[in-house]
Amino acid sequence: MDNLLSEGLTLMVFGMGFVFVFLTLLVGITTGMSKLVTKYTPAPQPKAAKPAPAAAAQSGNNDELVAVISAAVHKYRS
């Protein structure tokens, strides 16, 4: 019984040690790859803002829009 318990503990220690070493290497390699990628990729170029033509077109139809919304609210409440 003592021999079986000793072998079980030894297997547990080796298994947990292997998992710990593997995960440590995985974190180190992933961190290194991340640093390499951020070092060698170019910075993203900012896009030029486009003017909103829809906002200018709707400013003239403001009275019509208010009338449509008022009619919808009135119909919903009644």
mmCIF file of the N, C-alpha and C atoms, coordinates in Angstrom:
data_MODEL
# 
_entry.id   MODEL 
# 
loop_
_atom_site.group_PDB 
_atom_site.id 
_atom_site.type_symbol 
_atom_site.label_atom_id 
_atom_site.label_alt_id 
_atom_site.label_comp_id 
_atom_site.label_asym_id 
_atom_site.label_entity_id 
_atom_site.label_seq_id 
_atom_site.pdbx_PDB_ins_code 
_atom_site.Cartn_x 
_atom_site.Cartn_y 
_atom_site.Cartn_z 
_atom_site.occupancy 
_atom_site.B_iso_or_equiv 
_atom_site.pdbx_formal_charge 
_atom_site.auth_seq_id 
_atom_site.auth_comp_id 
_atom_site.auth_asym_id 
_atom_site.auth_atom_id 
_atom_site.pdbx_PDB_model_num 
ATOM 1   N N  . MET A 1 1  ? 0.818   -1.189 0.000   1.00 0.00 ? 1  MET A N  1 
ATOM 2   C CA . MET A 1 1  ? 0.000   0.000  0.000   1.00 0.00 ? 1  MET A CA 1 
ATOM 3   C C  . MET A 1 1  ? 0.864   1.254  0.000   1.00 0.00 ? 1  MET A C  1 
ATOM 4   N N  . ASP A 1 2  ? 1.959   1.225  0.741   1.00 0.00 ? 2  ASP A N  1 
ATOM 5   C CA . ASP A 1 2  ? 2.845   2.375  0.830   1.00 0.00 ? 2  ASP A CA 1 
ATOM 6   C C  . ASP A 1 2  ? 3.509   2.651  -0.522  1.00 0.00 ? 2  ASP A C  1 
ATOM 7   N N  . ASN A 1 3  ? 3.865   1.587  -1.218  1.00 0.00 ? 3  ASN A N  1 
ATOM 8   C CA . ASN A 1 3  ? 4.504   1.728  -2.518  1.00 0.00 ? 3  ASN A CA 1 
ATOM 9   C C  . ASN A 1 3  ? 3.533   2.340  -3.530  1.00 0.00 ? 3  ASN A C  1 
ATOM 10  N N  . LEU A 1 4  ? 2.286   1.928  -3.509  1.00 0.00 ? 4  LEU A N  1 
ATOM 11  C CA . LEU A 1 4  ? 1.282   2.449  -4.426  1.00 0.00 ? 4  LEU A CA 1 
ATOM 12  C C  . LEU A 1 4  ? 1.016   3.928  -4.164  1.00 0.00 ? 4  LEU A C  1 
ATOM 13  N N  . LEU A 1 5  ? 0.948   4.322  -2.895  1.00 0.00 ? 5  LEU A N  1 
ATOM 14  C CA . LEU A 1 5  ? 0.734   5.723  -2.533  1.00 0.00 ? 5  LEU A CA 1 
ATOM 15  C C  . LEU A 1 5  ? 1.928   6.575  -2.966  1.00 0.00 ? 5  LEU A C  1 
ATOM 16  N N  . SER A 1 6  ? 3.119   6.053  -2.804  1.00 0.00 ? 6  SER A N  1 
ATOM 17  C CA . SER A 1 6  ? 4.333   6.766  -3.205  1.00 0.00 ? 6  SER A CA 1 
ATOM 18  C C  . SER A 1 6  ? 4.364   6.975  -4.720  1.00 0.00 ? 6  SER A C  1 
ATOM 19  N N  . GLU A 1 7  ? 4.001   5.947  -5.468  1.00 0.00 ? 7  GLU A N  1 
ATOM 20  C CA . GLU A 1 7  ? 3.982   6.076  -6.932  1.00 0.00 ? 7  GLU A CA 1 
ATOM 21  C C  . GLU A 1 7  ? 2.912   7.077  -7.378  1.00 0.00 ? 7  GLU A C  1 
ATOM 22  N N  . GLY A 1 8  ? 1.769   7.065  -6.697  1.00 0.00 ? 8  GLY A N  1 
ATOM 23  C CA . GLY A 1 8  ? 0.709   8.021  -7.024  1.00 0.00 ? 8  GLY A CA 1 
ATOM 24  C C  . GLY A 1 8  ? 1.136   9.457  -6.778  1.00 0.00 ? 8  GLY A C  1 
ATOM 25  N N  . LEU A 1 9  ? 1.782   9.706  -5.661  1.00 0.00 ? 9  LEU A N  1 
ATOM 26  C CA . LEU A 1 9  ? 2.263   11.061 -5.361  1.00 0.00 ? 9  LEU A CA 1 
ATOM 27  C C  . LEU A 1 9  ? 3.344   11.493 -6.345  1.00 0.00 ? 9  LEU A C  1 
ATOM 28  N N  . THR A 1 10 ? 4.232   10.562 -6.686  1.00 0.00 ? 10 THR A N  1 
ATOM 29  C CA . THR A 1 10 ? 5.286   10.886 -7.657  1.00 0.00 ? 10 THR A CA 1 
ATOM 30  C C  . THR A 1 10 ? 4.682   11.242 -9.009  1.00 0.00 ? 10 THR A C  1 
ATOM 31  N N  . LEU A 1 11 ? 3.708   10.452 -9.457  1.00 0.00 ? 11 LEU A N  1 
ATOM 32  C CA . LEU A 1 11 ? 3.041   10.728 -10.734 1.00 0.00 ? 11 LEU A CA 1 
ATOM 33  C C  . LEU A 1 11 ? 2.317   12.062 -10.699 1.00 0.00 ? 11 LEU A C  1 
ATOM 34  N N  . MET A 1 12 ? 1.690   12.385 -9.568  1.00 0.00 ? 12 MET A N  1 
ATOM 35  C CA . MET A 1 12 ? 0.998   13.650 -9.427  1.00 0.00 ? 12 MET A CA 1 
ATOM 36  C C  . MET A 1 12 ? 1.973   14.821 -9.513  1.00 0.00 ? 12 MET A C  1 
ATOM 37  N N  . VAL A 1 13 ? 3.104   14.711 -8.824  1.00 0.00 ? 13 VAL A N  1 
ATOM 38  C CA . VAL A 1 13 ? 4.090   15.797 -8.827  1.00 0.00 ? 13 VAL A CA 1 
ATOM 39  C C  . VAL A 1 13 ? 4.660   15.998 -10.226 1.00 0.00 ? 13 VAL A C  1 
ATOM 40  N N  . PHE A 1 14 ? 4.982   14.898 -10.912 1.00 0.00 ? 14 PHE A N  1 
ATOM 41  C CA . PHE A 1 14 ? 5.513   15.031 -12.273 1.00 0.00 ? 14 PHE A CA 1 
ATOM 42  C C  . PHE A 1 14 ? 4.457   15.596 -13.225 1.00 0.00 ? 14 PHE A C  1 
ATOM 43  N N  . GLY A 1 15 ? 3.224   15.170 -13.077 1.00 0.00 ? 15 GLY A N  1 
ATOM 44  C CA . GLY A 1 15 ? 2.154   15.676 -13.944 1.00 0.00 ? 15 GLY A CA 1 
ATOM 45  C C  . GLY A 1 15 ? 1.909   17.157 -13.731 1.00 0.00 ? 15 GLY A C  1 
ATOM 46  N N  . MET A 1 16 ? 1.811   17.565 -12.483 1.00 0.00 ? 16 MET A N  1 
ATOM 47  C CA . MET A 1 16 ? 1.577   18.982 -12.197 1.00 0.00 ? 16 MET A CA 1 
ATOM 48  C C  . MET A 1 16 ? 2.782   19.824 -12.598 1.00 0.00 ? 16 MET A C  1 
ATOM 49  N N  . GLY A 1 17 ? 3.971   19.293 -12.428 1.00 0.00 ? 17 GLY A N  1 
ATOM 50  C CA . GLY A 1 17 ? 5.174   20.015 -12.850 1.00 0.00 ? 17 GLY A CA 1 
ATOM 51  C C  . GLY A 1 17 ? 5.219   20.195 -14.353 1.00 0.00 ? 17 GLY A C  1 
ATOM 52  N N  . PHE A 1 18 ? 4.858   19.132 -15.080 1.00 0.00 ? 18 PHE A N  1 
ATOM 53  C CA . PHE A 1 18 ? 4.845   19.225 -16.541 1.00 0.00 ? 18 PHE A CA 1 
ATOM 54  C C  . PHE A 1 18 ? 3.832   20.264 -17.010 1.00 0.00 ? 18 PHE A C  1 
ATOM 55  N N  . VAL A 1 19 ? 2.642   20.265 -16.426 1.00 0.00 ? 19 VAL A N  1 
ATOM 56  C CA . VAL A 1 19 ? 1.612   21.245 -16.806 1.00 0.00 ? 19 VAL A CA 1 
ATOM 57  C C  . VAL A 1 19 ? 2.076   22.657 -16.469 1.00 0.00 ? 19 VAL A C  1 
ATOM 58  N N  . PHE A 1 20 ? 2.691   22.848 -15.317 1.00 0.00 ? 20 PHE A N  1 
ATOM 59  C CA . PHE A 1 20 ? 3.175   24.166 -14.932 1.00 0.00 ? 20 PHE A CA 1 
ATOM 60  C C  . PHE A 1 20 ? 4.244   24.670 -15.901 1.00 0.00 ? 20 PHE A C  1 
ATOM 61  N N  . VAL A 1 21 ? 5.199   23.806 -16.248 1.00 0.00 ? 21 VAL A N  1 
ATOM 62  C CA . VAL A 1 21 ? 6.257   24.202 -17.188 1.00 0.00 ? 21 VAL A CA 1 
ATOM 63  C C  . VAL A 1 21 ? 5.667   24.512 -18.550 1.00 0.00 ? 21 VAL A C  1 
ATOM 64  N N  . PHE A 1 22 ? 4.734   23.685 -19.016 1.00 0.00 ? 22 PHE A N  1 
ATOM 65  C CA . PHE A 1 22 ? 4.122   23.907 -20.323 1.00 0.00 ? 22 PHE A CA 1 
ATOM 66  C C  . PHE A 1 22 ? 3.368   25.232 -20.359 1.00 0.00 ? 22 PHE A C  1 
ATOM 67  N N  . LEU A 1 23 ? 2.569   25.508 -19.344 1.00 0.00 ? 23 LEU A N  1 
ATOM 68  C CA . LEU A 1 23 ? 1.819   26.760 -19.332 1.00 0.00 ? 23 LEU A CA 1 
ATOM 69  C C  . LEU A 1 23 ? 2.727   27.978 -19.198 1.00 0.00 ? 23 LEU A C  1 
ATOM 70  N N  . THR A 1 24 ? 3.816   27.850 -18.446 1.00 0.00 ? 24 THR A N  1 
ATOM 71  C CA . THR A 1 24 ? 4.781   28.948 -18.332 1.00 0.00 ? 24 THR A CA 1 
ATOM 72  C C  . THR A 1 24 ? 5.425   29.234 -19.680 1.00 0.00 ? 24 THR A C  1 
ATOM 73  N N  . LEU A 1 25 ? 5.827   28.180 -20.386 1.00 0.00 ? 25 LEU A N  1 
ATOM 74  C CA . LEU A 1 25 ? 6.395   28.367 -21.723 1.00 0.00 ? 25 LEU A CA 1 
ATOM 75  C C  . LEU A 1 25 ? 5.367   28.961 -22.687 1.00 0.00 ? 25 LEU A C  1 
ATOM 76  N N  . LEU A 1 26 ? 4.136   28.517 -22.593 1.00 0.00 ? 26 LEU A N  1 
ATOM 77  C CA . LEU A 1 26 ? 3.087   29.031 -23.473 1.00 0.00 ? 26 LEU A CA 1 
ATOM 78  C C  . LEU A 1 26 ? 2.870   30.523 -23.257 1.00 0.00 ? 26 LEU A C  1 
ATOM 79  N N  . VAL A 1 27 ? 2.836   30.957 -22.012 1.00 0.00 ? 27 VAL A N  1 
ATOM 80  C CA . VAL A 1 27 ? 2.664   32.380 -21.721 1.00 0.00 ? 27 VAL A CA 1 
ATOM 81  C C  . VAL A 1 27 ? 3.872   33.174 -22.224 1.00 0.00 ? 27 VAL A C  1 
ATOM 82  N N  . GLY A 1 28 ? 5.068   32.663 -22.003 1.00 0.00 ? 28 GLY A N  1 
ATOM 83  C CA . GLY A 1 28 ? 6.275   33.364 -22.462 1.00 0.00 ? 28 GLY A CA 1 
ATOM 84  C C  . GLY A 1 28 ? 6.339   33.483 -23.971 1.00 0.00 ? 28 GLY A C  1 
ATOM 85  N N  . ILE A 1 29 ? 6.031   32.402 -24.672 1.00 0.00 ? 29 ILE A N  1 
ATOM 86  C CA . ILE A 1 29 ? 6.080   32.429 -26.136 1.00 0.00 ? 29 ILE A CA 1 
ATOM 87  C C  . ILE A 1 29 ? 4.995   33.344 -26.691 1.00 0.00 ? 29 ILE A C  1 
ATOM 88  N N  . THR A 1 30 ? 3.804   33.299 -26.106 1.00 0.00 ? 30 THR A N  1 
ATOM 89  C CA . THR A 1 30 ? 2.724   34.166 -26.574 1.00 0.00 ? 30 THR A CA 1 
ATOM 90  C C  . THR A 1 30 ? 3.063   35.638 -26.349 1.00 0.00 ? 30 THR A C  1 
ATOM 91  N N  . THR A 1 31 ? 3.640   35.954 -25.218 1.00 0.00 ? 31 THR A N  1 
ATOM 92  C CA . THR A 1 31 ? 4.044   37.336 -24.943 1.00 0.00 ? 31 THR A CA 1 
ATOM 93  C C  . THR A 1 31 ? 5.118   37.789 -25.923 1.00 0.00 ? 31 THR A C  1 
ATOM 94  N N  . GLY A 1 32 ? 6.080   36.927 -26.187 1.00 0.00 ? 32 GLY A N  1 
ATOM 95  C CA . GLY A 1 32 ? 7.137   37.266 -27.141 1.00 0.00 ? 32 GLY A CA 1 
ATOM 96  C C  . GLY A 1 32 ? 6.598   37.482 -28.543 1.00 0.00 ? 32 GLY A C  1 
ATOM 97  N N  . MET A 1 33 ? 5.690   36.623 -28.978 1.00 0.00 ? 33 MET A N  1 
ATOM 98  C CA . MET A 1 33 ? 5.097   36.784 -30.310 1.00 0.00 ? 33 MET A CA 1 
ATOM 99  C C  . MET A 1 33 ? 4.291   38.075 -30.393 1.00 0.00 ? 33 MET A C  1 
ATOM 100 N N  . SER A 1 34 ? 3.593   38.410 -29.329 1.00 0.00 ? 34 SER A N  1 
ATOM 101 C CA . SER A 1 34 ? 2.811   39.644 -29.315 1.00 0.00 ? 34 SER A CA 1 
ATOM 102 C C  . SER A 1 34 ? 3.719   40.864 -29.442 1.00 0.00 ? 34 SER A C  1 
ATOM 103 N N  . LYS A 1 35 ? 4.831   40.836 -28.742 1.00 0.00 ? 35 LYS A N  1 
ATOM 104 C CA . LYS A 1 35 ? 5.777   41.955 -28.838 1.00 0.00 ? 35 LYS A CA 1 
ATOM 105 C C  . LYS A 1 35 ? 6.379   42.058 -30.234 1.00 0.00 ? 35 LYS A C  1 
ATOM 106 N N  . LEU A 1 36 ? 6.679   40.919 -30.858 1.00 0.00 ? 36 LEU A N  1 
ATOM 107 C CA . LEU A 1 36 ? 7.222   40.942 -32.218 1.00 0.00 ? 36 LEU A CA 1 
ATOM 108 C C  . LEU A 1 36 ? 6.205   41.492 -33.207 1.00 0.00 ? 36 LEU A C  1 
ATOM 109 N N  . VAL A 1 37 ? 4.966   41.082 -33.077 1.00 0.00 ? 37 VAL A N  1 
ATOM 110 C CA . VAL A 1 37 ? 3.946   41.538 -34.015 1.00 0.00 ? 37 VAL A CA 1 
ATOM 111 C C  . VAL A 1 37 ? 3.718   43.032 -33.869 1.00 0.00 ? 37 VAL A C  1 
ATOM 112 N N  . THR A 1 38 ? 3.639   43.522 -32.644 1.00 0.00 ? 38 THR A N  1 
ATOM 113 C CA . THR A 1 38 ? 3.420   44.963 -32.464 1.00 0.00 ? 38 THR A CA 1 
ATOM 114 C C  . THR A 1 38 ? 4.641   45.774 -32.887 1.00 0.00 ? 38 THR A C  1 
ATOM 115 N N  . LYS A 1 39 ? 5.797   45.179 -32.857 1.00 0.00 ? 39 LYS A N  1 
ATOM 116 C CA . LYS A 1 39 ? 7.010   45.901 -33.260 1.00 0.00 ? 39 LYS A CA 1 
ATOM 117 C C  . LYS A 1 39 ? 7.103   46.037 -34.773 1.00 0.00 ? 39 LYS A C  1 
ATOM 118 N N  . TYR A 1 40 ? 6.735   45.002 -35.511 1.00 0.00 ? 40 TYR A N  1 
ATOM 119 C CA . TYR A 1 40 ? 6.954   44.989 -36.959 1.00 0.00 ? 40 TYR A CA 1 
ATOM 120 C C  . TYR A 1 40 ? 5.735   45.318 -37.803 1.00 0.00 ? 40 TYR A C  1 
ATOM 121 N N  . THR A 1 41 ? 4.570   45.462 -37.224 1.00 0.00 ? 41 THR A N  1 
ATOM 122 C CA . THR A 1 41 ? 3.412   45.852 -38.031 1.00 0.00 ? 41 THR A CA 1 
ATOM 123 C C  . THR A 1 41 ? 3.319   47.367 -38.062 1.00 0.00 ? 41 THR A C  1 
ATOM 124 N N  . PRO A 1 42 ? 2.919   47.935 -39.199 1.00 0.00 ? 42 PRO A N  1 
ATOM 125 C CA . PRO A 1 42 ? 2.811   49.396 -39.279 1.00 0.00 ? 42 PRO A CA 1 
ATOM 126 C C  . PRO A 1 42 ? 1.604   49.891 -38.493 1.00 0.00 ? 42 PRO A C  1 
ATOM 127 N N  . ALA A 1 43 ? 1.708   51.130 -38.072 1.00 0.00 ? 43 ALA A N  1 
ATOM 128 C CA . ALA A 1 43 ? 0.603   51.744 -37.325 1.00 0.00 ? 43 ALA A CA 1 
ATOM 129 C C  . ALA A 1 43 ? -0.566  51.984 -38.271 1.00 0.00 ? 43 ALA A C  1 
ATOM 130 N N  . PRO A 1 44 ? -1.787  51.803 -37.820 1.00 0.00 ? 44 PRO A N  1 
ATOM 131 C CA . PRO A 1 44 ? -2.940  52.033 -38.701 1.00 0.00 ? 44 PRO A CA 1 
ATOM 132 C C  . PRO A 1 44 ? -3.070  53.512 -39.043 1.00 0.00 ? 44 PRO A C  1 
ATOM 133 N N  . GLN A 1 45 ? -3.408  53.762 -40.300 1.00 0.00 ? 45 GLN A N  1 
ATOM 134 C CA . GLN A 1 45 ? -3.572  55.137 -40.763 1.00 0.00 ? 45 GLN A CA 1 
ATOM 135 C C  . GLN A 1 45 ? -4.971  55.625 -40.395 1.00 0.00 ? 45 GLN A C  1 
ATOM 136 N N  . PRO A 1 46 ? -5.073  56.826 -39.813 1.00 0.00 ? 46 PRO A N  1 
ATOM 137 C CA . PRO A 1 46 ? -6.412  57.341 -39.489 1.00 0.00 ? 46 PRO A CA 1 
ATOM 138 C C  . PRO A 1 46 ? -7.167  57.689 -40.771 1.00 0.00 ? 46 PRO A C  1 
ATOM 139 N N  . LYS A 1 47 ? -8.445  57.343 -40.786 1.00 0.00 ? 47 LYS A N  1 
ATOM 140 C CA . LYS A 1 47 ? -9.276  57.629 -41.957 1.00 0.00 ? 47 LYS A CA 1 
ATOM 141 C C  . LYS A 1 47 ? -9.801  59.054 -41.872 1.00 0.00 ? 47 LYS A C  1 
ATOM 142 N N  . ALA A 1 48 ? -9.928  59.678 -43.033 1.00 0.00 ? 48 ALA A N  1 
ATOM 143 C CA . ALA A 1 48 ? -10.460 61.033 -43.083 1.00 0.00 ? 48 ALA A CA 1 
ATOM 144 C C  . ALA A 1 48 ? -11.960 60.983 -42.827 1.00 0.00 ? 48 ALA A C  1 
ATOM 145 N N  . ALA A 1 49 ? -12.437 61.911 -42.032 1.00 0.00 ? 49 ALA A N  1 
ATOM 146 C CA . ALA A 1 49 ? -13.861 61.953 -41.711 1.00 0.00 ? 49 ALA A CA 1 
ATOM 147 C C  . ALA A 1 49 ? -14.642 62.458 -42.913 1.00 0.00 ? 49 ALA A C  1 
ATOM 148 N N  . LYS A 1 50 ? -15.720 61.748 -43.242 1.00 0.00 ? 50 LYS A N  1 
ATOM 149 C CA . LYS A 1 50 ? -16.566 62.152 -44.359 1.00 0.00 ? 50 LYS A CA 1 
ATOM 150 C C  . LYS A 1 50 ? -17.668 63.065 -43.831 1.00 0.00 ? 50 LYS A C  1 
ATOM 151 N N  . PRO A 1 51 ? -17.984 64.111 -44.568 1.00 0.00 ? 51 PRO A N  1 
ATOM 152 C CA . PRO A 1 51 ? -19.092 64.963 -44.130 1.00 0.00 ? 51 PRO A CA 1 
ATOM 153 C C  . PRO A 1 51 ? -20.406 64.201 -44.272 1.00 0.00 ? 51 PRO A C  1 
ATOM 154 N N  . ALA A 1 52 ? -21.324 64.468 -43.384 1.00 0.00 ? 52 ALA A N  1 
ATOM 155 C CA . ALA A 1 52 ? -22.611 63.770 -43.387 1.00 0.00 ? 52 ALA A CA 1 
ATOM 156 C C  . ALA A 1 52 ? -23.607 64.533 -44.249 1.00 0.00 ? 52 ALA A C  1 
ATOM 157 N N  . PRO A 1 53 ? -23.846 64.077 -45.476 1.00 0.00 ? 53 PRO A N  1 
ATOM 158 C CA . PRO A 1 53 ? -24.796 64.795 -46.336 1.00 0.00 ? 53 PRO A CA 1 
ATOM 159 C C  . PRO A 1 53 ? -26.238 64.577 -45.887 1.00 0.00 ? 53 PRO A C  1 
ATOM 160 N N  . ALA A 1 54 ? -26.530 63.498 -45.173 1.00 0.00 ? 54 ALA A N  1 
ATOM 161 C CA . ALA A 1 54 ? -27.895 63.222 -44.746 1.00 0.00 ? 54 ALA A CA 1 
ATOM 162 C C  . ALA A 1 54 ? -28.358 64.241 -43.708 1.00 0.00 ? 54 ALA A C  1 
ATOM 163 N N  . ALA A 1 55 ? -27.466 64.719 -42.879 1.00 0.00 ? 55 ALA A N  1 
ATOM 164 C CA . ALA A 1 55 ? -27.837 65.692 -41.859 1.00 0.00 ? 55 ALA A CA 1 
ATOM 165 C C  . ALA A 1 55 ? -28.245 67.016 -42.501 1.00 0.00 ? 55 ALA A C  1 
ATOM 166 N N  . ALA A 1 56 ? -27.566 67.414 -43.551 1.00 0.00 ? 56 ALA A N  1 
ATOM 167 C CA . ALA A 1 56 ? -27.894 68.661 -44.234 1.00 0.00 ? 56 ALA A CA 1 
ATOM 168 C C  . ALA A 1 56 ? -29.223 68.535 -44.965 1.00 0.00 ? 56 ALA A C  1 
ATOM 169 N N  . ALA A 1 57 ? -29.510 67.366 -45.520 1.00 0.00 ? 57 ALA A N  1 
ATOM 170 C CA . ALA A 1 57 ? -30.747 67.171 -46.254 1.00 0.00 ? 57 ALA A CA 1 
ATOM 171 C C  . ALA A 1 57 ? -31.946 67.140 -45.315 1.00 0.00 ? 57 ALA A C  1 
ATOM 172 N N  . GLN A 1 58 ? -31.802 66.646 -44.121 1.00 0.00 ? 58 GLN A N  1 
ATOM 173 C CA . GLN A 1 58 ? -32.918 66.538 -43.200 1.00 0.00 ? 58 GLN A CA 1 
ATOM 174 C C  . GLN A 1 58 ? -33.229 67.856 -42.497 1.00 0.00 ? 58 GLN A C  1 
ATOM 175 N N  . SER A 1 59 ? -32.316 68.781 -42.497 1.00 0.00 ? 59 SER A N  1 
ATOM 176 C CA . SER A 1 59 ? -32.582 70.039 -41.805 1.00 0.00 ? 59 SER A CA 1 
ATOM 177 C C  . SER A 1 59 ? -33.698 70.823 -42.489 1.00 0.00 ? 59 SER A C  1 
ATOM 178 N N  . GLY A 1 60 ? -33.865 70.701 -43.799 1.00 0.00 ? 60 GLY A N  1 
ATOM 179 C CA . GLY A 1 60 ? -34.931 71.383 -44.531 1.00 0.00 ? 60 GLY A CA 1 
ATOM 180 C C  . GLY A 1 60 ? -36.277 70.725 -44.295 1.00 0.00 ? 60 GLY A C  1 
ATOM 181 N N  . ASN A 1 61 ? -36.323 69.445 -43.990 1.00 0.00 ? 61 ASN A N  1 
ATOM 182 C CA . ASN A 1 61 ? -37.565 68.710 -43.801 1.00 0.00 ? 61 ASN A CA 1 
ATOM 183 C C  . ASN A 1 61 ? -37.941 68.611 -42.329 1.00 0.00 ? 61 ASN A C  1 
ATOM 184 N N  . ASN A 1 62 ? -37.485 69.521 -41.533 1.00 0.00 ? 62 ASN A N  1 
ATOM 185 C CA . ASN A 1 62 ? -37.711 69.452 -40.100 1.00 0.00 ? 62 ASN A CA 1 
ATOM 186 C C  . ASN A 1 62 ? -39.199 69.572 -39.763 1.00 0.00 ? 62 ASN A C  1 
ATOM 187 N N  . ASP A 1 63 ? -39.947 70.486 -40.433 1.00 0.00 ? 63 ASP A N  1 
ATOM 188 C CA . ASP A 1 63 ? -41.372 70.656 -40.160 1.00 0.00 ? 63 ASP A CA 1 
ATOM 189 C C  . ASP A 1 63 ? -42.151 69.401 -40.529 1.00 0.00 ? 63 ASP A C  1 
ATOM 190 N N  . GLU A 1 64 ? -41.808 68.807 -41.650 1.00 0.00 ? 64 GLU A N  1 
ATOM 191 C CA . GLU A 1 64 ? -42.487 67.584 -42.083 1.00 0.00 ? 64 GLU A CA 1 
ATOM 192 C C  . GLU A 1 64 ? -42.194 66.436 -41.105 1.00 0.00 ? 64 GLU A C  1 
ATOM 193 N N  . LEU A 1 65 ? -40.963 66.365 -40.637 1.00 0.00 ? 65 LEU A N  1 
ATOM 194 C CA . LEU A 1 65 ? -40.584 65.319 -39.686 1.00 0.00 ? 65 LEU A CA 1 
ATOM 195 C C  . LEU A 1 65 ? -41.338 65.475 -38.372 1.00 0.00 ? 65 LEU A C  1 
ATOM 196 N N  . VAL A 1 66 ? -41.464 66.677 -37.890 1.00 0.00 ? 66 VAL A N  1 
ATOM 197 C CA . VAL A 1 66 ? -42.202 66.935 -36.651 1.00 0.00 ? 66 VAL A CA 1 
ATOM 198 C C  . VAL A 1 66 ? -43.662 66.542 -36.832 1.00 0.00 ? 66 VAL A C  1 
ATOM 199 N N  . ALA A 1 67 ? -44.235 66.840 -37.981 1.00 0.00 ? 67 ALA A N  1 
ATOM 200 C CA . ALA A 1 67 ? -45.640 66.497 -38.243 1.00 0.00 ? 67 ALA A CA 1 
ATOM 201 C C  . ALA A 1 67 ? -45.834 64.987 -38.274 1.00 0.00 ? 67 ALA A C  1 
ATOM 202 N N  . VAL A 1 68 ? -44.948 64.279 -38.896 1.00 0.00 ? 68 VAL A N  1 
ATOM 203 C CA . VAL A 1 68 ? -45.046 62.811 -38.976 1.00 0.00 ? 68 VAL A CA 1 
ATOM 204 C C  . VAL A 1 68 ? -44.906 62.191 -37.599 1.00 0.00 ? 68 VAL A C  1 
ATOM 205 N N  . ILE A 1 69 ? -43.960 62.672 -36.808 1.00 0.00 ? 69 ILE A N  1 
ATOM 206 C CA . ILE A 1 69 ? -43.762 62.125 -35.460 1.00 0.00 ? 69 ILE A CA 1 
ATOM 207 C C  . ILE A 1 69 ? -44.968 62.454 -34.584 1.00 0.00 ? 69 ILE A C  1 
ATOM 208 N N  . SER A 1 70 ? -45.491 63.648 -34.695 1.00 0.00 ? 70 SER A N  1 
ATOM 209 C CA . SER A 1 70 ? -46.671 64.024 -33.910 1.00 0.00 ? 70 SER A CA 1 
ATOM 210 C C  . SER A 1 70 ? -47.869 63.159 -34.268 1.00 0.00 ? 70 SER A C  1 
ATOM 211 N N  . ALA A 1 71 ? -48.069 62.888 -35.552 1.00 0.00 ? 71 ALA A N  1 
ATOM 212 C CA . ALA A 1 71 ? -49.174 62.033 -35.982 1.00 0.00 ? 71 ALA A CA 1 
ATOM 213 C C  . ALA A 1 71 ? -48.999 60.619 -35.453 1.00 0.00 ? 71 ALA A C  1 
ATOM 214 N N  . ALA A 1 72 ? -47.771 60.114 -35.459 1.00 0.00 ? 72 ALA A N  1 
ATOM 215 C CA . ALA A 1 72 ? -47.521 58.762 -34.964 1.00 0.00 ? 72 ALA A CA 1 
ATOM 216 C C  . ALA A 1 72 ? -47.771 58.683 -33.453 1.00 0.00 ? 72 ALA A C  1 
ATOM 217 N N  . VAL A 1 73 ? -47.366 59.695 -32.719 1.00 0.00 ? 73 VAL A N  1 
ATOM 218 C CA . VAL A 1 73 ? -47.582 59.709 -31.273 1.00 0.00 ? 73 VAL A CA 1 
ATOM 219 C C  . VAL A 1 73 ? -49.072 59.807 -30.976 1.00 0.00 ? 73 VAL A C  1 
ATOM 220 N N  . HIS A 1 74 ? -49.778 60.667 -31.721 1.00 0.00 ? 74 HIS A N  1 
ATOM 221 C CA . HIS A 1 74 ? -51.217 60.816 -31.511 1.00 0.00 ? 74 HIS A CA 1 
ATOM 222 C C  . HIS A 1 74 ? -51.954 59.500 -31.805 1.00 0.00 ? 74 HIS A C  1 
ATOM 223 N N  . LYS A 1 75 ? -51.573 58.824 -32.879 1.00 0.00 ? 75 LYS A N  1 
ATOM 224 C CA . LYS A 1 75 ? -52.221 57.553 -33.230 1.00 0.00 ? 75 LYS A CA 1 
ATOM 225 C C  . LYS A 1 75 ? -51.901 56.485 -32.177 1.00 0.00 ? 75 LYS A C  1 
ATOM 226 N N  . TYR A 1 76 ? -50.703 56.500 -31.649 1.00 0.00 ? 76 TYR A N  1 
ATOM 227 C CA . TYR A 1 76 ? -50.298 55.503 -30.646 1.00 0.00 ? 76 TYR A CA 1 
ATOM 228 C C  . TYR A 1 76 ? -51.062 55.707 -29.339 1.00 0.00 ? 76 TYR A C  1 
ATOM 229 N N  . ARG A 1 77 ? -51.271 56.964 -28.957 1.00 0.00 ? 77 ARG A N  1 
ATOM 230 C CA . ARG A 1 77 ? -51.941 57.259 -27.689 1.00 0.00 ? 77 ARG A CA 1 
ATOM 231 C C  . ARG A 1 77 ? -53.445 57.040 -27.761 1.00 0.00 ? 77 ARG A C  1 
ATOM 232 N N  . SER A 1 78 ? -54.028 57.132 -28.940 1.00 0.00 ? 78 SER A N  1 
ATOM 233 C CA . SER A 1 78 ? -55.493 56.993 -29.027 1.00 0.00 ? 78 SER A CA 1 
ATOM 234 C C  . SER A 1 78 ? -55.932 55.570 -29.272 1.00 0.00 ? 78 SER A C  1 
# 
